[in-house]
């Protein structure tokens, strides 16, 4: 039995399987202590593009996701086009990443970097199904 739900394990597994099949669950993650693997500095790089097109945005996203320093990418509306969450060894590594992976690209107009002191993931899942309209 699932201790928190008071349901048989097989029922829970079947529900999870259906949620995956319908796309409600589209993946899993684990929390890694980046400091323990050498990522002593985390930063958010706010990126503005020189020009906007689907091809330019897709290419930048794909390039950044292939970069080992990048943890996650957010394609944004508003003042910045992308925000990249990165982890690096030290300030010199961060500077090198910014120059070698971002500002060297013709599509990138500007980059503003902010150091992350701490981040946590919420353990609460929003329930939009009960929302009254």
Protein Blocks (a to p, Z undefined) as FASTA:
>chain_A
ZZklopafklmmmmmmmmmmnomagcdcddddfklnopabccddddddfbdcfklmmmmm
mmmmmpmklmbdcddehjbfbdcddddfblmlmmmmmmmmmmmpmklmbdcddddfbdcd
dfbdcdfklpcZZ
